[in-house]
Amino acid sequence: MRIGDLEILASLNRDGDAYSSQEDVYLKVVLKNLGDGPAAIPYLLEHPAEYVLKDKGTGSEKKAAYAPPATPGTPEPDPHPEASVGPGDSVVYNLLVRFPLGFIPAGTYSLRYAFDFPGLPFASDWMDFTVLGLKVGGIDLNPSSTGPSERLHLAWIDLAAKPQRILFQRSFIGEQRPLVPRTLVVGAADAPGAPTSSISPSGMDAEVVWIGWVAQGQLALTRVTGNDSVKGRTFPLPAKTAWSLVPNLNYSEAPGGSNAVLSGLLMGKDGQGYSFTGFTLADSSGPAWLQPFRLPAGDMLAARLIPFSPHRRMALWIRKGADSLKVEGMEWDDTKGFGPLSRLAEIPASAGVFKSLDACMTGSRMVWGVALHKEVAPGKPGTLSLVTHGWNALESRTAAGVPKTRSFQSRPGPLRIVLKFAEGAKAWVLERDADGTWLQAEERDTLIAVESPRGTGSESLFFRNRSIPKILRLNPETGFESKGVAIPVEGEDDRDED
């Protein structure tokens, strides 16, 4: 559309292809000056506008006015903020439709965008688009660092798309006002393995995020920068084994992006046991692979890759033997490869059923934990056991003393249990059954009831630089959401949302 010397074009960031549920819908607005001199144009990031969304299935219509939020204590904003564009030049705005319209459920829609600028009233044509149903799999959630972190990374598979898509959401969870999460499609594949995103050594919190997954004998790696630029590559996997990617990729870089190192661990079934292999990616030539390391027989229950530094990390896992659960680890140095296998603990099978494994860094010490659950009788409260211990990363040896075990009374019946460490290696455990969600902390003797929508699934914990937990949950109506937990301490309430 041309108005005077300005040409204005509006379009959506997907052309004819359906959006995934929760994927960011962007409205791209291009203003081009066709005149001979500079022209004033609306600064659309802070300009009032109206969005009209028609549901083509039901015929209903939703109108939403957008206005930038006012900052307390500052003068009233300019009602018509403007920018300037030179002759022959263009300005491009990418407007996040979720800001004014909120969550858009599955359906087929038409969108219209309008603003009123002096001498330049504009209303776009109707733009059609479709949103797929909410069907989520392969969920991976972790902070961006093994220590106190500023960002939360969430990756999952959109099972409704064909081929299936891998989505990635990045949230700022620092102490300042949190930003709206950004949700991007970072890849697609037929029946991909669960994705995992990268974490950095404690204190590094890299701006670049990597997301990886395995599909059809290929390792896919996608790099996402701070401006949401997405670049992906695929590499053939070592032959003879059906490999899966172990959480999490490890990534670090110096300021300016120098000395960047990405590493990952893969695990595959090998006869009665398992094999590990690893890769590092430091340049554009492709990954450098390690010789596989074979484990003795025993079912693998969980594994993690924990970064100590840009060039050192530890593979940590728990496997089931004939009559015990074996917690084991193996350091990995870029100059030496895999180190010897270290047996960190052996837990009698009678202690309970394995539920969750987690680890964190506090200084130069890695703290690991295992959550176990034991039912006493149907319908009766069970026992939740928490086994924790440390690993001295500077000396490459297990910490002094023996693993600590603490037991709590749990809810009755089958439970989904998630163990997460807060700052200072404080352990928190989330329990979920058919009736609701509860939290248990090492320093508390009673369960904390958590308010949850009915039907909520895939709940997990995260923390933002302090020990008060936050819960990320999958709401069947609106997708992923996070909420602070109210800790029952007199005079305190931490219900702020992220």
Solvent accessible surface area in square Angstrom, and as a share of the most:
residue,aa,sasa,rsa
1,M,104,0.47
2,R,145,0.53
3,I,42,0.21
4,G,62,0.59
5,D,77,0.40
6,L,11,0.05
7,E,55,0.24
8,I,1,0.01
9,L,93,0.46
10,A,26,0.20
11,S,53,0.34
12,L,23,0.11
13,N,75,0.39
14,R,49,0.18
15,D,142,0.73
16,G,86,0.82
17,D,77,0.40
18,A,20,0.16
19,Y,0,0.00
20,S,1,0.01
21,S,9,0.06
22,Q,25,0.11
23,E,19,0.08
24,D,3,0.01
25,V,9,0.05
26,Y,30,0.11
27,L,0,0.00
28,K,85,0.36
29,V,0,0.00
30,V,29,0.17
31,L,0,0.00
32,K,73,0.31
33,N,1,0.00
34,L,67,0.33
35,G,12,0.12
36,D,146,0.76
37,G,30,0.29
38,P,110,0.69
39,A,23,0.18
40,A,53,0.41
41,I,0,0.00
42,P,0,0.00
43,Y,71,0.27
44,L,3,0.02
45,L,83,0.41
46,E,86,0.39
47,H,3,0.01
48,P,55,0.35
49,A,11,0.08
50,E,71,0.32
51,Y,6,0.02
52,V,16,0.09
53,L,14,0.07
54,K,75,0.32
55,D,32,0.17
56,K,109,0.46
57,G,69,0.67
58,T,107,0.62
59,G,64,0.62
60,S,63,0.41
61,E,88,0.40
62,K,97,0.41
63,K,132,0.56
64,A,13,0.10
65,A,92,0.72
66,Y,46,0.18
67,A,68,0.52
68,P,31,0.19
69,P,118,0.74
70,A,80,0.62
71,T,84,0.49
72,P,128,0.81
73,G,90,0.86
74,T,76,0.44
75,P,120,0.76
76,E,161,0.72
77,P,78,0.49
78,D,88,0.45
79,P,90,0.56
80,H,72,0.32
81,P,17,0.11
82,E,108,0.49
83,A,31,0.24
84,S,81,0.52
85,V,6,0.03
86,G,23,0.22
87,P,69,0.43
88,G,49,0.48
89,D,79,0.41
90,S,55,0.36
91,V,38,0.22
92,V,73,0.42
93,Y,12,0.05
94,N,86,0.44
95,L,13,0.07
96,L,11,0.05
97,V,0,0.00
98,R,63,0.23
99,F,115,0.48
100,P,27,0.17
101,L,4,0.02
102,G,30,0.29
103,F,61,0.26
104,I,17,0.09
105,P,72,0.45
106,A,60,0.47
107,G,25,0.25
108,T,56,0.33
109,Y,9,0.03
110,S,10,0.06
111,L,0,0.00
112,R,91,0.33
113,Y,2,0.01
114,A,27,0.21
115,F,10,0.04
116,D,97,0.50
117,F,13,0.05
118,P,88,0.55
119,G,74,0.71
120,L,8,0.04
121,P,83,0.52
122,F,10,0.04
123,A,32,0.25
124,S,4,0.03
125,D,111,0.58
126,W,94,0.33
127,M,24,0.11
128,D,88,0.46
129,F,15,0.06
130,T,50,0.29
131,V,7,0.04
132,L,41,0.21
133,G,32,0.31
134,L,57,0.28
135,K,119,0.50
136,V,31,0.18
137,G,15,0.15
138,G,28,0.27
139,I,61,0.31
140,D,16,0.08
141,L,21,0.11
142,N,7,0.04
143,P,48,0.30
144,S,2,0.01
145,S,2,0.01
146,T,17,0.10
147,G,13,0.13
148,P,68,0.43
149,S,3,0.02
150,E,59,0.26
151,R,44,0.16
152,L,6,0.03
153,H,3,0.02
154,L,3,0.02
155,A,0,0.00
156,W,2,0.01
157,I,10,0.05
158,D,5,0.02
159,L,55,0.27
160,A,31,0.24
161,A,4,0.03
162,K,187,0.79
163,P,69,0.44
164,Q,45,0.20
165,R,20,0.07
166,I,0,0.00
167,L,0,0.00
168,F,1,0.00
169,Q,21,0.09
170,R,29,0.11
171,S,15,0.09
172,F,47,0.20
173,I,1,0.01
174,G,0,0.00
175,E,102,0.46
176,Q,143,0.63
177,R,208,0.76
178,P,40,0.25
179,L,125,0.62
180,V,58,0.34
181,P,38,0.24
182,R,77,0.28
183,T,2,0.01
184,L,22,0.11
185,V,38,0.22
186,V,10,0.06
187,G,20,0.19
188,A,57,0.44
189,A,17,0.13
190,D,93,0.48
191,A,79,0.62
192,P,13,0.08
193,G,32,0.31
194,A,61,0.47
195,P,3,0.02
196,T,2,0.01
197,S,0,0.00
198,S,4,0.03
199,I,6,0.03
200,S,5,0.03
201,P,8,0.05
202,S,51,0.33
203,G,68,0.66
204,M,69,0.31
205,D,26,0.13
206,A,10,0.08
207,E,91,0.41
208,V,13,0.08
209,V,0,0.00
210,W,31,0.11
211,I,0,0.00
212,G,0,0.00
213,W,10,0.03
214,V,20,0.11
215,A,11,0.09
216,Q,121,0.54
217,G,46,0.44
218,Q,66,0.29
219,L,0,0.00
220,A,9,0.07
221,L,2,0.01
222,T,2,0.01
223,R,80,0.29
224,V,0,0.00
225,T,29,0.17
226,G,46,0.44
227,N,122,0.62
228,D,30,0.16
229,S,41,0.27
230,V,57,0.33
231,K,140,0.59
232,G,52,0.50
233,R,118,0.43
234,T,88,0.51
235,F,16,0.07
236,P,95,0.60
237,L,25,0.13
238,P,40,0.25
239,A,84,0.65
240,K,206,0.87
241,T,33,0.19
242,A,92,0.72
243,W,17,0.06
244,S,53,0.34
245,L,20,0.10
246,V,3,0.02
247,P,48,0.30
248,N,3,0.01
249,L,0,0.00
250,N,6,0.03
251,Y,10,0.04
252,S,2,0.01
253,E,32,0.14
254,A,32,0.25
255,P,133,0.84
256,G,91,0.88
257,G,35,0.34
258,S,64,0.41
259,N,92,0.47
260,A,31,0.24
261,V,9,0.05
262,L,1,0.01
263,S,1,0.01
264,G,0,0.00
265,L,0,0.00
266,L,0,0.00
267,M,35,0.16
268,G,3,0.03
269,K,105,0.44
270,D,47,0.24
271,G,56,0.54
272,Q,142,0.63
273,G,0,0.00
274,Y,33,0.13
275,S,6,0.04
276,F,0,0.00
277,T,1,0.00
278,G,0,0.00
279,F,0,0.00
280,T,28,0.16
281,L,16,0.08
282,A,73,0.57
283,D,90,0.47
284,S,92,0.59
285,S,100,0.65
286,G,14,0.14
287,P,24,0.15
288,A,64,0.50
289,W,78,0.28
290,L,43,0.21
291,Q,154,0.68
292,P,76,0.48
293,F,54,0.23
294,R,131,0.48
295,L,2,0.01
296,P,61,0.39
297,A,62,0.48
298,G,15,0.14
299,D,79,0.41
300,M,24,0.11
301,L,62,0.31
302,A,28,0.22
303,A,10,0.08
304,R,37,0.13
305,L,0,0.00
306,I,1,0.00
307,P,1,0.01
308,F,26,0.11
309,S,39,0.25
310,P,37,0.23
311,H,78,0.35
312,R,59,0.22
313,R,2,0.01
314,M,0,0.00
315,A,0,0.00
316,L,0,0.00
317,W,0,0.00
318,I,0,0.00
319,R,7,0.03
320,K,103,0.44
321,G,16,0.15
322,A,115,0.89
323,D,107,0.56
324,S,7,0.04
325,L,9,0.04
326,K,47,0.20
327,V,0,0.00
328,E,1,0.00
329,G,0,0.00
330,M,0,0.00
331,E,29,0.13
332,W,2,0.01
333,D,32,0.17
334,D,52,0.27
335,T,120,0.70
336,K,169,0.72
337,G,13,0.13
338,F,38,0.16
339,G,23,0.22
340,P,115,0.72
341,L,43,0.21
342,S,27,0.17
343,R,161,0.59
344,L,13,0.06
345,A,16,0.13
346,E,112,0.50
347,I,11,0.05
348,P,83,0.52
349,A,50,0.39
350,S,83,0.54
351,A,33,0.25
352,G,12,0.12
353,V,101,0.58
354,F,35,0.15
355,K,64,0.27
356,S,15,0.10
357,L,18,0.09
358,D,9,0.05
359,A,9,0.07
360,C,14,0.09
361,M,16,0.07
362,T,52,0.30
363,G,69,0.66
364,S,46,0.30
365,R,101,0.37
366,M,0,0.00
367,V,9,0.05
368,W,0,0.00
369,G,0,0.00
370,V,0,0.00
371,A,0,0.00
372,L,1,0.00
373,H,9,0.04
374,K,96,0.41
375,E,91,0.41
376,V,108,0.62
377,A,38,0.30
378,P,131,0.82
379,G,60,0.58
380,K,117,0.50
381,P,57,0.36
382,G,4,0.04
383,T,46,0.27
384,L,0,0.00
385,S,9,0.06
386,L,4,0.02
387,V,8,0.04
388,T,16,0.09
389,H,16,0.07
390,G,0,0.00
391,W,12,0.04
392,N,37,0.19
393,A,4,0.03
394,L,142,0.71
395,E,97,0.43
396,S,57,0.37
397,R,111,0.41
398,T,58,0.34
399,A,13,0.10
400,A,89,0.69
401,G,63,0.61
402,V,124,0.71
403,P,46,0.29
404,K,118,0.50
405,T,87,0.50
406,R,76,0.28
407,S,63,0.41
408,F,19,0.08
409,Q,130,0.58
410,S,3,0.02
411,R,64,0.23
412,P,44,0.28
413,G,15,0.14
414,P,116,0.73
415,L,11,0.05
416,R,106,0.39
417,I,7,0.04
418,V,16,0.09
419,L,1,0.00
420,K,42,0.18
421,F,19,0.08
422,A,6,0.05
423,E,79,0.35
424,G,53,0.51
425,A,20,0.15
426,K,89,0.38
427,A,1,0.00
428,W,8,0.03
429,V,1,0.01
430,L,0,0.00
431,E,0,0.00
432,R,39,0.14
433,D,21,0.11
434,A,102,0.79
435,D,119,0.62
436,G,12,0.12
437,T,2,0.01
438,W,35,0.12
439,L,0,0.00
440,Q,4,0.02
441,A,1,0.01
442,E,32,0.14
443,E,107,0.48
444,R,52,0.19
445,D,125,0.65
446,T,89,0.52
447,L,54,0.27
448,I,6,0.03
449,A,77,0.59
450,V,22,0.12
451,E,121,0.54
452,S,29,0.19
453,P,43,0.27
454,R,223,0.81
455,G,54,0.52
456,T,6,0.04
457,G,28,0.27
458,S,38,0.25
459,E,2,0.01
460,S,15,0.09
461,L,3,0.01
462,F,7,0.03
463,F,24,0.10
464,R,19,0.07
465,N,43,0.22
466,R,80,0.29
467,S,33,0.22
468,I,37,0.19
469,P,0,0.00
470,K,0,0.00
471,I,2,0.01
472,L,7,0.03
473,R,19,0.07
474,L,27,0.13
475,N,18,0.09
476,P,66,0.41
477,E,129,0.58
478,T,57,0.33
479,G,0,0.00
480,F,22,0.09
481,E,52,0.23
482,S,18,0.12
483,K,38,0.16
484,G,5,0.04
485,V,6,0.03
486,A,29,0.22
487,I,15,0.07
488,P,87,0.55
489,V,64,0.37
490,E,176,0.79
491,G,83,0.80
492,E,108,0.49
493,D,98,0.51
494,D,23,0.12
495,R,119,0.43
496,D,59,0.31
497,E,108,0.49
498,D,40,0.21
